[in-house]
């Protein structure tokens, strides 16, 4: 069975989940679920990044110990992903003992193989606690970090351990030249190529006297305790999640794809490959960098002060409707925007009037005209057209040309539209009035339920709860998520017993 190990960026534990977190986790979940219905052995890993100066400062401001603070934050994230139906296989926390041991083992492995890759140096520079990074001049505007404009940069002077990232300049240039698919979409690859063109600087990978960190396993000459830089701790989570360095970790590594936000592309496409190469370990198959969501032209960000409640958005029409909106409306290879007006429009047009109305009409007609039992009948032209659209949806999700849920849903919705048009064209309610057209009515009803069954299967990755509800409403056996794409051509719903479906109620009209 083909293996598919997919990861997301682990979320920094200094606040509640927001739209950006949700877009990434829902997108990765849809990709993982799609590969499951392709019959692959999928492992989706997500988690929490829990060390670093920012976490320590936030915990201190709230008067709690860092561990207690991150425990509470982690639970909020878990609860949010459960509510949104994110079917992860593993939830990593960087405060887990196994992760800490894996990070130390990786550092020691690098030091043993490439001892010159670590060296001590006194360093001065502007440090952004929000990014947990020293910032270059080009990343600072008006004395502030571009990504965290509300935070004061801190001038930091200390002796640290450094990682000789500059030694991997040639490797990274060859990697992106020989494997252009390593970093996608192309716009993100071009950004990293531009970075490489300016030359790489070595990285400070420890922080002096930082207690809330994994202790670095080698002392500096001045004897000041060193905590491992949070990114040198966080990036290895994809590896430590396999059990590294113990057990059968090598059977699970490397990952096929890391799904990350475009703001941390450099870390995943430059620093992480260099770390792995230094350790003599295989590189991941691909880094896929999604864009941002904006609201009224402003990026969703706690630090930028743009506040739209994630729970409020989920509450509006439910978790599946929210998942659908993000995956359909926000391109997973670029940026997108959220507005309440557009959310309402998508919900009403696509879900209530489109899929929901189709399911309601079809199940009601089978109940009324065939006592709730789906008749058996062969395929019609629309079946062939639907299967062609579903093959296009698969091409948008399987990875050869990227991971594009918005394109896959556009293909699937052509099948939804075609089914609604088929109802109008065949007028089953008229056929039912003529006993001589009973066989023709059977063909129409069988085709419509068969279409709904296929839709339930392919919509499972995007709207998992409602897909299961639809599958059950048309009498589908077992779990819709256990179905496989390869069987869609031969799917036969004859004999299934339906019950009326009410998937997406039309919204109440606004009070005048």
C-alpha positions in Angstrom: 0.0 0.0 0.0 1.3 3.4 -0.9 2.4 5.5 2.1 1.4 9.1 2.5 2.9 11.0 5.5 1.6 14.5 5.6 2.3 17.2 8.3 1.2 20.7 9.1 3.2 23.4 10.8 2.8 22.9 14.6 1.0 25.8 16.1 2.7 28.2 18.5 1.2 28.0 21.9 0.7 31.6 22.8 -3.0 32.2 22.0 -6.2 30.7 20.6 -6.7 29.2 17.2 -7.5 31.7 14.4 -8.5 31.6 10.8 -5.0 31.0 9.5 -4.6 28.0 11.7 -8.0 26.7 10.6 -7.3 27.1 6.9 -4.1 25.1 7.2 -5.5 22.3 9.3 -8.7 21.9 7.3 -6.7 22.0 4.0 -4.3 19.4 5.2 -7.1 17.3 6.5 -8.9 17.4 3.2 -5.7 16.3 1.4 -5.2 13.5 3.9 -8.8 12.3 3.7 -8.6 12.4 -0.2 -5.5 10.2 -0.1 -7.3 7.8 2.2 -10.2 7.4 -0.3 -7.5 6.8 -2.9 -6.6 3.7 -0.8 -3.3 5.0 0.6 -1.8 4.4 4.0 -2.1 8.0 5.3 -0.6 9.5 8.5 -1.6 13.1 9.3 0.6 14.7 11.9 -0.2 18.1 13.6 0.6 19.5 17.0 1.9 22.3 19.2 5.1 24.3 19.3 5.4 25.0 23.1 8.8 26.3 23.9 10.5 29.7 23.4 10.7 33.2 24.8 7.2 34.3 23.7 5.5 31.4 25.5 7.5 32.0 28.7 6.6 35.7 28.6 2.9 35.1 28.0 2.8 32.5 30.8 4.5 34.9 33.2 2.1 37.7 32.3 -0.8 35.4 33.2 0.9 34.3 36.4 1.1 30.6 35.6 3.9 28.1 35.0 4.8 27.6 31.3 3.8 23.9 31.3 0.4 24.7 32.8 -0.1 27.5 30.3 0.7 25.3 27.2 -1.4 22.4 28.6 -4.4 24.7 28.5 -3.6 26.1 25.1 -3.1 22.6 23.6 -6.5 21.5 24.9 -8.2 24.5 23.2 -6.5 23.6 19.9 -7.5 20.0 20.2 -11.1 20.9 20.9 -11.2 23.2 17.9 -9.8 20.6 15.6 -12.3 18.0 16.9 -15.1 20.4 16.3 -13.9 21.0 12.7 -13.6 17.3 12.0 -9.8 17.3 11.5 -9.0 13.6 11.5 -5.3 13.7 12.5 -3.5 10.5 13.3 -0.9 12.1 15.7 -0.8 15.3 17.8 2.8 16.2 18.6 3.7 18.5 21.5 7.3 19.7 21.8 7.1 19.4 25.5 6.7 15.6 25.2 9.6 13.6 26.5 9.9 11.6 23.3 10.2 14.8 21.2 12.8 16.3 23.5 14.9 13.2 23.3 14.6 13.1 19.6 15.7 16.7 19.2 18.8 16.1 21.4 19.5 12.9 19.4 19.3 14.9 16.1 21.7 17.6 17.4 24.2 15.0 18.6 23.9 13.2 15.2 24.7 16.4 13.3 27.6 17.2 15.7 29.1 13.7 15.2 28.8 13.7 11.5 29.7 17.4 10.8 31.4 18.8 14.0 32.3 22.0 12.2 28.6 22.8 11.5 28.3 24.0 15.1 30.4 26.8 16.4 30.3 29.5 19.1 30.1 33.2 18.4 29.1 36.4 20.1 26.1 37.8 18.3 24.3 41.1 18.2 21.0 41.8 16.4 17.3 42.7 16.5 15.3 39.8 17.8 11.5 39.4 17.1 9.9 37.5 19.9 6.8 37.1 17.8 8.8 35.2 15.1 11.4 33.8 17.5 13.9 35.0 14.8 16.7 37.5 14.4 15.6 39.9 11.7 17.5 41.2 8.7 17.3 44.9 7.8 15.0 44.1 4.9 12.5 42.5 7.3 12.3 45.6 9.5 10.1 48.7 8.7 10.0 51.7 11.1 11.8 49.6 13.7 9.2 46.9 13.6 9.0 43.3 12.3 6.9 43.2 9.1 5.0 40.2 10.5 4.5 41.4 14.0 4.2 45.2 13.7 2.8 45.6 17.3 5.8 44.1 19.0 9.0 45.9 20.0 12.1 44.3 18.5 14.7 43.5 21.1 18.4 44.2 20.6 20.1 41.1 21.8 23.8 40.5 22.5 25.0 37.1 23.7 27.3 34.2 23.0 25.4 31.4 21.3 25.9 28.2 19.3 25.6 28.7 15.6 24.7 26.3 12.8 26.7 26.7 9.6 23.8 27.2 7.3 26.0 28.9 4.7 27.7 25.6 4.1 24.5 24.3 2.5 24.0 27.1 -0.1 25.1 24.9 -3.0 23.0 22.0 -1.8 19.9 24.1 -1.6 20.5 25.7 -5.0 20.9 22.2 -6.6 17.8 20.9 -4.7 15.5 23.6 -6.1 17.0 23.3 -9.6 16.9 19.5 -9.8 13.7 19.1 -7.8 11.5 22.1 -8.6 8.6 20.3 -7.1 10.3 20.3 -3.7 8.9 23.7 -2.9 5.5 24.7 -4.3 3.7 26.7 -5.5 6.1 28.3 -7.9 5.7 31.8 -6.3 7.1 30.5 -3.0 10.0 28.7 -4.8 10.9 32.0 -6.5 11.0 33.8 -3.2 13.5 31.2 -1.8 15.6 31.4 -4.9 15.8 35.1 -4.5 16.9 34.6 -0.8 19.6 32.2 -1.9 20.8 34.6 -4.5 21.7 37.1 -1.7 23.6 34.4 0.2 22.8 32.5 3.4 23.8 33.6 6.8 24.7 31.2 9.6 22.0 30.7 12.3 22.1 31.4 16.0 20.5 28.2 17.3 20.7 28.7 21.1 19.6 31.4 23.5 21.5 32.2 26.7 19.7 31.6 30.0 16.4 30.6 28.3 15.0 28.1 30.7 11.8 27.4 28.8 13.6 25.4 26.1 15.2 22.1 25.4 18.6 22.3 27.0 21.3 22.3 24.2 23.5 19.3 24.7 26.8 21.2 24.4 28.1 23.9 26.7 29.5 27.2 25.5 33.0 28.2 26.7 31.6 30.9 29.0 29.5 28.4 30.9 26.2 30.2 30.4 23.4 27.7 30.1 22.0 27.5 26.5 18.4 26.7 25.5 17.8 25.3 22.0 16.4 27.9 19.7 12.7 27.2 19.3 12.8 26.6 15.5 15.7 24.1 15.9 13.3 22.4 18.4 10.1 22.7 16.3 11.2 21.7 12.9 12.4 18.2 14.0 8.8 17.4 15.2 8.1 15.9 11.7 11.0 13.5 12.3 10.5 12.8 16.1 6.8 12.0 15.3 8.1 8.8 13.6 9.8 7.7 16.9 13.3 8.9 15.9 15.8 7.8 16.9 14.2 4.6 18.2 12.2 1.7 16.8 11.1 1.6 13.1 11.2 5.3 12.5 13.0 4.8 9.2 9.9 3.0 7.7 7.9 6.2 8.2 10.4 8.9 7.2 10.6 10.9 5.0 7.3 12.8 4.9 5.7 13.1 1.5 4.6 16.7 2.1 4.9 19.4 4.7 1.9 21.9 4.6 3.0 25.2 6.0 2.1 28.9 5.8 4.0 31.1 3.3 5.5 33.1 6.1 7.6 30.2 7.3 8.6 28.8 3.9 12.3 29.8 4.4 12.5 27.7 7.6 11.0 24.6 5.9 12.7 24.9 2.5 16.1 26.2 3.7 16.8 25.5 7.3 15.1 22.1 7.6 16.7 20.5 4.5 20.1 21.7 5.7 19.5 20.2 9.1 18.5 16.9 7.6 21.4 16.9 5.2 23.8 17.6 8.1 22.4 14.6 9.9 22.6 12.4 6.9 18.8 11.9 6.7 16.5 11.9 3.7 14.7 15.1 2.8 10.9 15.3 2.7 9.2 15.0 -0.7 7.7 18.4 -0.9 6.9 21.6 1.0 3.6 23.1 0.1 3.2 26.7 1.2 -0.4 28.0 1.4 -1.3 31.7 1.6 -3.1 33.9 4.0 -6.7 34.9 4.6 -7.6 38.5 4.9 -10.7 40.3 6.2 -11.4 43.6 4.7 -7.9 43.6 3.1 -6.1 42.9 6.5 -4.5 39.7 7.4 -6.1 37.6 10.1 -3.6 37.9 12.9 -3.7 38.4 16.6 -0.6 40.6 16.5 -2.0 42.8 13.7 -5.2 43.3 15.7 -7.6 41.8 13.1 -10.1 40.0 15.3 -12.9 37.9 13.8 -14.0 35.1 16.1 -13.3 31.6 14.7 -16.1 30.1 16.9 -18.5 32.7 15.7 -17.8 31.8 12.1 -18.2 28.1 12.8 -21.4 28.7 14.6 -23.0 30.6 11.7 -23.8 27.5 9.6 -21.9 24.7 11.3 -18.4 23.2 11.0 -18.9 21.6 7.5 -20.2 24.8 6.0 -17.3 26.7 7.4 -14.9 24.0 6.0 -16.5 24.2 2.6 -16.3 28.0 2.5 -12.6 28.1 3.3 -11.7 25.3 0.9 -13.8 26.6 -2.0 -13.2 30.3 -1.6 -9.5 30.5 -0.5 -7.1 29.2 -3.2 -4.7 26.8 -1.5 -1.9 28.1 -3.7 -2.5 31.8 -3.0 -4.2 34.3 -0.8 -8.0 34.7 -0.2 -10.4 36.7 1.8 -13.3 36.2 4.2 -16.4 38.2 4.5 -19.7 37.5 6.2 -21.6 38.5 3.0 -19.6 36.1 0.8 -19.9 33.3 3.4 -23.7 33.8 3.3 -23.8 33.8 -0.5 -21.7 30.6 -0.8 -23.8 28.8 1.8 -27.1 29.7 0.3 -26.1 29.1 -3.4 -23.9 26.1 -3.1 -25.0 24.2 0.0 -28.6 25.1 0.7 -29.9 25.6 -2.8 -27.4 23.4 -4.5 -26.4 20.2 -2.7 -28.9 20.4 0.1 -31.9 21.0 -2.2 -30.8 18.2 -4.5 -30.5 15.7 -1.6 -33.9 16.8 -0.2 -35.7 16.5 -3.5 -34.2 13.1 -4.5 -34.8 11.4 -1.2 -38.3 12.8 -1.0 -39.1 11.4 -4.5 -37.7 8.0 -3.7 -39.8 7.9 -0.6 -43.0 9.1 -2.4 -42.7 7.1 -5.6 -40.8 3.9 -4.6 -41.7 3.5 -0.9 -38.1 4.6 0.0 -36.4 1.8 -1.9 -33.9 2.8 -4.6 -34.7 1.1 -7.9 -32.1 -0.7 -10.0 -31.2 0.7 -13.4 -28.2 1.2 -15.6 -26.1 4.3 -16.2 -27.1 7.4 -18.2 -25.0 10.0 -20.0 -24.7 12.1 -16.9 -22.9 9.3 -15.0 -20.1 9.4 -17.6 -19.9 13.2 -17.4 -19.8 13.1 -13.6 -17.1 10.5 -13.5 -15.0 12.7 -15.8 -15.4 15.6 -13.4 -14.5 13.4 -10.4 -11.3 12.3 -12.2 -10.4 16.0 -12.6 -11.1 16.5 -8.9 -8.7 13.7 -8.2 -6.0 15.3 -10.3 -6.4 18.5 -8.2 -5.8 16.6 -5.0 -3.5 13.7 -5.6 -0.4 15.9 -5.8 1.2 15.6 -9.2 0.3 19.2 -10.0 -0.2 20.4 -6.4 -2.8 20.3 -3.7 -5.8 22.4 -4.9 -9.0 21.8 -2.9 -10.6 24.9 -4.4 -10.2 23.4 -7.9 -11.4 19.9 -6.8 -14.6 21.4 -5.3 -15.2 23.4 -8.5 -15.1 20.1 -10.4 -17.4 18.3 -7.9 -19.9 21.2 -8.0 -20.2 20.7 -11.7 -21.7 17.3 -10.9 -24.0 18.9 -8.3 -25.2 21.4 -10.9 -25.6 18.7 -13.5 -27.8 16.6 -11.2 -30.1 19.5 -10.4 -30.4 20.2 -14.1 -31.2 16.5 -14.7 -34.1 16.7 -12.2 -35.4 19.7 -14.1 -34.9 18.1 -17.5 -36.5 14.7 -16.7 -39.3 16.0 -14.4 -39.7 12.8 -12.3 -42.8 14.3 -10.7 -44.4 14.2 -14.1 -43.1 10.7 -15.0 -44.7 9.5 -11.8 -48.1 10.4 -13.0 -47.9 8.0 -16.0 -47.8 4.3 -15.2 -46.4 3.6 -18.6 -43.3 5.6 -17.7 -42.5 3.6 -14.6 -39.3 2.2 -16.0 -38.2 5.6 -17.2 -38.8 6.9 -13.7 -36.7 4.1 -12.2 -33.8 5.1 -14.4 -34.1 8.7 -13.3 -34.3 7.9 -9.6 -31.6 5.3 -9.7 -29.3 7.7 -11.5 -30.0 10.5 -9.0 -29.3 8.4 -5.9 -26.2 7.0 -7.6 -25.0 10.5 -8.2 -25.6 11.5 -4.6 -23.7 8.4 -3.4 -20.7 9.4 -5.5 -21.0 12.9 -4.2 -21.0 11.7 -0.6 -17.8 9.8 -1.2 -15.9 12.6 -2.9 -17.2 15.3 -0.5 -16.1 13.3 2.5 -12.7 14.9 2.6 -14.2 18.4 2.5 -17.4 18.2 4.5 -17.0 15.0 6.5 -20.0 15.3 8.8 -22.5 16.2 6.2 -21.0 13.7 3.7 -21.7 10.9 6.3 -25.2 12.3 6.9 -25.9 12.2 3.1 -24.6 8.7 2.8 -26.8 7.5 5.6 -29.8 9.4 4.2 -29.6 7.5 0.9 -29.1 4.2 2.6 -25.4 3.8 2.0 -23.8 0.9 4.0 -21.3 1.6 6.8 -18.9 4.6 6.8 -18.7 6.8 3.7 -15.0 7.5 4.6 -14.3 3.8 4.1 -15.3 4.0 0.5 -12.7 4.2 -2.3 -12.5 6.2 -5.5 -11.6 3.2 -7.5 -15.0 1.7 -6.9 -17.0 4.8 -7.9 -17.4 3.6 -11.6 -19.2 0.4 -10.4 -21.2 2.0 -7.5 -24.8 0.7 -7.5 -27.3 2.0 -5.0 -30.1 -0.3 -6.1 -32.1 -1.6 -3.1 -30.8 1.0 -0.7 -33.5 2.4 1.6 -33.6 6.2 1.8 -34.9 8.6 4.4 -35.5 12.3 3.7 -32.4 14.4 3.9 -32.2 17.9 5.4 -28.5 18.7 5.1 -28.2 22.5 4.8 -31.4 24.4 5.9 -31.9 27.7 4.1 -31.0 30.6 6.3 -33.7 32.6 7.9 -34.3 35.9 6.0 -33.0 38.9 7.9 -35.5 40.9 9.8 -36.6 44.1 8.0 
